[in-house]
């Protein structure tokens, strides 16, 4: 076992997790704001669709993404014909899969935080002549920060551990699309327990540190 077999999937997983978490954070903030602050037609049905990936098996979500982004799919066909872009079996496909499966966690965490904040502070800001954007960025987000940070940690951890959907749309190409979960799966399948154990220990340690630091930050914030 050489170092590249360990380092490559770790770096790719971190790359996918960081990019997907940034995307889910932006989408989560926008969607949580829209769904908590506004009423519109088919709101309940759209929210169900938004959170559906949290309950569906990852392989089902992977298959849906495969149907959408393959060269014959509605989105993949446009990307390939118009821009000569093929998403399937690339790291980008893995990133899309990570976004889809982790977005519900980010959304639910931010939504719960938004709902738990006292609206009196936002109303006071309105009486002071602040715009809705200023209220959102300077009042709502700071008040909801614990939930937002929790959503970031949960989404990042979910993206790091994504397996089923990633396998369906990105495959397992060493050095190109092989993430940590895929590397562990195929290491076990090939009876390479040393590689599997090392990667498993790295993921567990990384997840432990993330959750530990989050809990410490929340406790410190409550004290202050």
SULGIJO-V81579 format. One line per field, one symbol per residue. ss: DSSP state (2 for helix, 1 for strand, 0 for the rest). burial: I if it has 24 or more other ideal C-beta (glycine too) atoms within 12 Angstrom, else O. Layout:
BEGIN
ss=???
burial=???
END
This chain:
BEGIN
ss=00222222222222222222222222222222222220000022222222222200022222222222200002222222222000000022222222222222222222222222002222222220000222222222222022222222222222220002222222000000000222222222200022222222222222222222222222222220
burial=OOOOIIOIIIOIIIIIIOIIIOIIIOIIIIIIIOIIOOOOOOOOOOOOOIIOIIOOOIOOIIOIIIOIIIOOOOIIOOIOOOOOOOIIIIIIIIIIIIIIIIIIIIIIIIIOIIOOIOOOOIOOIOOOOOOOOOIIOOIIIOIIIIIIIIIIIIIIIIIIIIIIIIIIIIIIOOOOIIIIIIIIIIIOOOOOOOIIOIIOOIIOOIIOOIOOOIOOOOOOOOOO
END
